[in-house]
């Protein structure tokens, strides 16, 4: 039983047809390989049988058969042309004269004649005219020079491309070996975290859009404000700001008092008693000065 026809293929018509077509393709490829290697008295080597190999061998066999057919057509055309030439030579009335002329040539002349004939064949010139041979030879020389120049340009381009490729490979190795260009070990975790954050932000963004749409749809509860209203509010703010500054100035006078109310009252009483003592001392000094002045006047 064919190993390609498994139980699955037997119960599946489409797979069975596919397996049968594959088996026929392998049979065709095996036959072609056997025929090809038999021509050179060689044995077909072993190879791995898989769909890729089958596809490559089928394409190669198809190209080979097309080339063989073209070769057969060319061979038949050459045989027909040779027969026509032989027929024309046999019916040519000057053939005997040409054969006699060829037999009477010296070795140098025969060699020159063969050189001209070979040159005519190589250049593809149907006649042995000196002018035609010279024209074809000049054209061939020009084409050869053009091809040589093109080859030089291609060689220079290849050298430039090779240098660029070497530089790019060196740059690639530098990039691959640089620690800062290496993929961090926690990249999957960072990616997962970024994805979660992105999803969370998308949800929040949609929520905010919904809220904004809802608020935009609601009628405004604030009346429209005019320039006069804004100016009046500005004056009120300035007045309130002046009052705040006045209160701050008055509060600064009590800057040394404790924060506790009782302690502040005790400190206030202490300062007041000290003030009373200072005023009494001042009064005594003033009275002493007055009495001194009166005594000086009495004298």
Secondary structure as UniProt FT lines:
FT   TURN            3..4
FT   HELIX           7..10
FT   HELIX           13..39
FT   TURN            40..41
FT   HELIX           51..91
FT   TURN            93..94
FT   HELIX           95..103
FT   HELIX           107..123
FT   HELIX           130..177
FT   HELIX           179..181
FT   TURN            185..186
FT   HELIX           187..217
FT   HELIX           227..252
FT   TURN            253..256
FT   HELIX           261..298
//
